[in-house]
Structure formats: C-alpha cells, structure tokens
C-alpha cells in the first residue's frame, strides 16, 4: 500500500517534468523562429530561463546530510 502512495507523487512529478520539457522546447522554437528585435529575443530567453528554473526545482533531489537532519 505504501508503494502505491509513493507512486502518486512520483507520477505527478513526472507529469510536471514532461510538461516543462514541452514548454521549454516550444519556447526554444519560438526563439529560433523570432526574427527580432533583440528585445523580443531577450524576453523569450528570459521565459526559457524561468521554465528551466522551475524544471530544476521539480527534479532536484534533496538528500539529508549523513548522520541525520
């Protein structure tokens, strides 16, 4: 029963990773397709960086220090 309960958060995290991955890929394609101006590219780049930040936060593993918390 505990394994099934643990699988739910893992599944949700996986879904979020897939969602952010697709959003990042779409934003990178927007950058590739954008003819400019530089301000538009800068704005798109900032959006990609923010999505990467969220993705990193989702997949970051927090390991307690040796010897306990």
Residue frames relative to the residue before (quaternion, step in Angstrom):
aa qw qx qy qz dx dy dz
X 1.0000 0.0000 0.0000 0.0000 0.00 0.00 0.00
X 0.6505 0.5223 -0.3177 0.4506 3.61 0.97 -0.84
X 0.6221 0.5445 -0.3416 0.4469 3.58 1.05 -0.72
X 0.6461 0.5106 -0.3192 0.4690 3.58 1.00 -0.78
X 0.6517 0.5064 -0.3151 0.4686 3.58 1.00 -0.79
X 0.6551 0.4998 -0.3088 0.4751 3.59 1.04 -0.73
X 0.6203 0.5695 -0.3415 0.4174 3.59 1.10 -0.64
X 0.5965 0.5900 -0.3685 0.4003 3.60 1.07 -0.64
X 0.6910 0.4423 -0.3092 0.4809 3.67 0.73 -0.88
X 0.6181 0.5430 -0.3406 0.4551 3.57 1.07 -0.72
X 0.6512 0.5136 -0.3064 0.4672 3.58 0.97 -0.86
X 0.6474 0.5141 -0.3114 0.4687 3.57 0.99 -0.88
X 0.6477 0.5115 -0.3143 0.4691 3.58 0.95 -0.87
X 0.6363 0.5247 -0.3251 0.4628 3.58 0.97 -0.83
X 0.6511 0.5127 -0.3149 0.4627 3.58 0.95 -0.87
X 0.6552 0.5043 -0.3148 0.4661 3.59 0.99 -0.79
X 0.6265 0.5287 -0.3337 0.4654 3.59 1.01 -0.79
X 0.6575 0.4988 -0.3104 0.4716 3.58 0.91 -0.89
X 0.6428 0.5278 -0.3213 0.4528 3.59 0.97 -0.87
X 0.6873 0.4678 -0.2891 0.4745 3.60 0.84 -0.96
X 0.6101 0.5545 -0.3521 0.4430 3.59 1.03 -0.76
X 0.6792 0.4795 -0.2893 0.4745 3.58 0.91 -0.91
X 0.6446 0.5154 -0.3240 0.4625 3.59 1.00 -0.79
X 0.6457 0.5099 -0.3193 0.4702 3.60 0.99 -0.81
X 0.6510 0.5113 -0.3194 0.4612 3.58 0.91 -0.87
X 0.6530 0.5029 -0.3151 0.4705 3.60 0.98 -0.81
X 0.6643 0.5007 -0.3066 0.4626 3.59 0.96 -0.83
X 0.6270 0.5147 -0.3358 0.4787 3.59 1.03 -0.73
X 0.6359 0.5077 -0.3295 0.4788 3.60 1.01 -0.74
X 0.6110 0.5376 -0.3480 0.4654 3.61 1.04 -0.70
X 0.6311 0.5180 -0.3286 0.4748 3.59 1.03 -0.79
X 0.6617 0.5112 -0.3084 0.4535 3.58 0.90 -0.90
X 0.7232 0.4511 -0.2376 0.4660 3.56 1.01 -0.83
X 0.5904 0.6093 -0.3598 0.3882 3.58 1.22 -0.39
X 0.2970 -0.7774 0.5269 0.1729 3.61 -0.64 1.07
X 0.6836 -0.4078 0.2938 0.5292 3.60 1.22 -0.19
X 0.5482 0.0329 -0.7922 -0.2662 1.57 -2.45 -0.29
X 0.7533 -0.3976 0.2791 0.4433 3.54 -1.32 0.12
X 0.6221 0.5512 -0.3497 0.4323 3.61 1.00 -0.73
X 0.6430 0.5094 -0.3231 0.4718 3.60 1.04 -0.73
X 0.6512 0.5036 -0.3094 0.4760 3.58 1.01 -0.82
X 0.6313 0.5339 -0.3240 0.4597 3.57 1.02 -0.79
X 0.6509 0.5126 -0.3046 0.4699 3.57 1.01 -0.84
X 0.6534 0.4988 -0.3069 0.4798 3.58 0.96 -0.84
X 0.6383 0.5315 -0.3181 0.4570 3.57 1.00 -0.84
X 0.6437 0.5188 -0.3178 0.4643 3.58 0.98 -0.84
X 0.6333 0.5269 -0.3280 0.4623 3.58 1.03 -0.76
X 0.6416 0.5102 -0.3224 0.4735 3.61 0.99 -0.81
X 0.6437 0.5221 -0.3255 0.4552 3.59 0.92 -0.87
X 0.6556 0.5089 -0.3133 0.4615 3.59 0.96 -0.82
X 0.6458 0.5095 -0.3200 0.4701 3.59 1.00 -0.79
X 0.6275 0.5201 -0.3294 0.4768 3.59 1.05 -0.76
X 0.6267 0.5387 -0.3369 0.4512 3.58 1.00 -0.81
X 0.6642 0.4917 -0.2961 0.4789 3.58 0.95 -0.88
X 0.6433 0.5216 -0.3212 0.4592 3.58 0.98 -0.84
X 0.6432 0.5154 -0.3238 0.4646 3.59 0.91 -0.86
X 0.6523 0.5212 -0.3110 0.4541 3.56 0.96 -0.85
X 0.6501 0.5251 -0.3133 0.4511 3.55 1.05 -0.73
X 0.7842 0.3529 -0.1812 0.4771 3.59 0.89 -0.86
X 0.4596 0.6890 -0.4529 0.3301 3.58 1.24 -0.14
X 0.2305 -0.7670 0.5881 0.1132 3.53 -0.89 0.98
X 0.1910 -0.7770 0.5917 0.0983 3.52 -0.79 1.04
X 0.0987 -0.8015 0.5898 0.0098 3.52 -0.50 1.22
X 0.4264 -0.6994 0.4981 0.2845 3.63 -0.75 0.96
X 0.5701 -0.5999 0.4261 0.3655 3.59 -1.05 0.64
X 0.6209 -0.5383 0.4118 0.3939 3.57 -1.21 0.54
X 0.7679 0.3299 -0.2532 0.4872 3.56 -0.92 0.84
X 0.6669 -0.5081 0.3035 0.4528 3.59 1.24 0.13
X 0.6771 -0.5116 0.3624 0.3853 3.54 -1.34 0.03
